[in-house]
Amino acid sequence: MLNAIKLSELLAKNVDPQLYPRMFVMSPNGTLMAYSTPVDIKELRDQAALISMAWKEHEASRKLQSSAHDGAEDSTAPLETLTIETQHNNIIVRALQPKLLLVLVGGVPPSRKASFKITAEAHGDQRYPASDVPEQPPASQPQPGDSSAESSLPSGEDGAPVKQKAASILSTMSQRERDIKVGALHIQRKKIDALTDFIRADFDAKGFVMPDDSSFP
């Protein structure tokens, strides 16, 4: 049986006022199971209903595309992550189990313009957003005797060429600095990935499997 009180406490301990102020667990049908507090329950239910519709729509779309492609609907990789980006927040939905979803509602910069984007991922798809910071290619090093290369280097006070630093700035960056450079959505994704792994491991250890909630009110 799902311990909703303990799960809600776990979610409440993992929220952040700016980066991810709300987390909750729901069924794909929109039934709320656990959530961080404080919360406006009406707003939360409305949000869960919208997420349920988006999740079902993308699940159905993936199955339809797979069926049209190879005629085998069962071969479709199940939907695992749905990222919804709006002007006011980022919403990341992860499947803890086929009948249980973990949702993180994250903050966005106040300067973000009006936008709406949904990115769906199945198991094995490339992570969104990409987690790597693009590194600038190192400047080509001049070869001995290459006068043209030497002349392109800045000169010191004595007129001798000054060697450029070849080391990448990224090599001296901490993991936190790298995360910040990639952006808020990346940090939010890292958080929900880590929490998903923790909750799944706990469920596996206890042998918990969420049943179909079709009979729930």
N, C-alpha and C positions, 0 to 999 in steps of 0.2 A: 504493500500500500504506500502511496506517495505521502510523505510527511510534509504537508504544505507549510506548516509553521516553521520548521527547520529550514526548508528551502527558501522561504521568504526572508528569514534572518540572514541566510547566506547572501542573498541578492542585495539586501540592505547594507551589508558590510562591504560590498564591492562597488557601490556607486560612487561617482565623483560629481560634485556640484556643477562643474563646467563641461567636462569631457563626456561623461555618460551619467546623467542625473536620474535615469530610470531604467530598471530592468524588470522583466516579468517572464513567467513561463505560462504557456497556453497550449491548447490543443489546436490542430489544424482547422477544427470547426469553430474556433473562436472562444472556447470555454477557458476562462482564467483559472489557473491552478495555484500560482504563487506570484507575489510581486513585492518590490521594495516599497518602503513607506518613508515619508508621507506621500499620499497620492489622492488625486481626484478620481474616484472610482467610476464615475460616469464617463469622464474623458478617457480613462483607461479601457473601458468596455468598448467605446467607439473606436479606439485605436486598434484593439484586438479584432474587431469585426472587419476593419479595412485590411488588416494584415492577413486575416483568414481568406478574404476574397482574392487578394493578390497572390497568396501562396497557392491556392487551388487553381487559379487561372494559369499560372506558370507551370504547375504540375501537369495540367491537362494539355497545355501547349506542347510541352516536351514529349509527352506520350503520343500526341497526334503526329508530330514531326517524325518521330521514330517509326511509327506504324506506317506512315506514308513512304518512308525511305526503304525499310527492309521488311515490312509486314509483320514485325515481331514486337508488339507493344511491351512485352515483358522484358525485353532486352534493354530498355531505357534505364540509364543510371538514375537513381532517385534524386530528386531535388534536395540539396543539402544546405544551401545558403541563398538568401535573398537580401540584396542591399538596396534600400530605397533612399534616394537623396532628394531632399526638398530644400526650399529656401530657408526653412527654419530649423531643420534637424536632419540627422542621418539615422536611419533605422536599419539595424542589421538583425536578420532572423536566421537562426541556426537550428537544424534538426538535431535534437538530443537523441531522439528515437523516431521511428516513423509516425508515431501518434503524439509526439511531444516537441514543442518548439520553445527555444530560448530567444528572447528578444532584448536587444540593447537599443535604447533611444539615446543618441549622442548629440551634443551641441555642435554648432557650426559657427564660423566667424560671422560677426554682425554685418560684414560687408558683402556676404554672399548674395548674388542677384537671384531673382526669381528663376527657379529651375525645377525640373522633375525628371528623375532618371531611375530606372530599376535595372539591376544587374542580377541575373540568376546564375547559380553555379551548381553543378552536380558533382558527385564524387569523381575526382580525377581532373576536373577542369582547373584552369589556371586561376590562382588566387586573385581576388579583387579587393582592394587595389594591390598592384604589384608591391612587394615588400622591399625591393632593392632600391638603394639610392643610386641614380645614374652617375657613374664616375667619369670624370673628364679624362680623355686619353692623354697619356704623358707626352710632353713635348719631345719631339725628335731630338736626339742628342747629336751634336756635330761630330763628324769623324775627323781624326787627326789629318791635318793637311788640307782640310776643307776651308779655304779662306773665305768663301762666300758665306758659309755658316757662321764663322767666327765674326765676320763683319756685321752680321745681323744681330749679334748680342749687344746689350747696352754696355757702354764703356765706363770704367771707373775714372777716378781723378787723374790717374797716371796714363790713361788711354788704353789700358789693358782690358780685354773683354771680361765681363763679370758673368760667371756661370749661373744659369737659372736653377732654382730648386726643383729637383725632379720628383720629390716625394709628394704624393697626393694629399690634399687637405683632409680628405676623408679618412686617411689612414690614422689620423690623430683624433678623430671624432669618437666620443663615447656612444654607446648604444642608444642612450636617451637622446643625444643630439641627432643621431641618424633618424630615429623615430620621428622627432619633431620636424626634421627636414622633409620627410615623406608626407607628413600631414596628419590632421586630426583623425581622418577616416582610417588611416593605417593603425594609429594607436588604439582606436575603438575596436578595430578588427582583431588586433592582438589580444585585447582584453576578453572579448567574447570567445575567441579560440581557446584561451587558457581556461576560462570558466567552463566551457563545454567539455574539455578534456577531464577536468576535475569532477564534474557532475556525472559524466558517463562512467568514469572509473568507480564512483561511489555506487551508482545503480548496478553496475556489473558485479561488484563485490556483494551486494545484497540480493542479487538476482531479481531486481525489479524491472518489469516490462509494462509500459503503459498500455492498457487495453483500449479498444476502440470506444470513443465517447459518443457514439451515435445515439445512445439511449439517455445521454445527459440532458437536462433541461436547457 
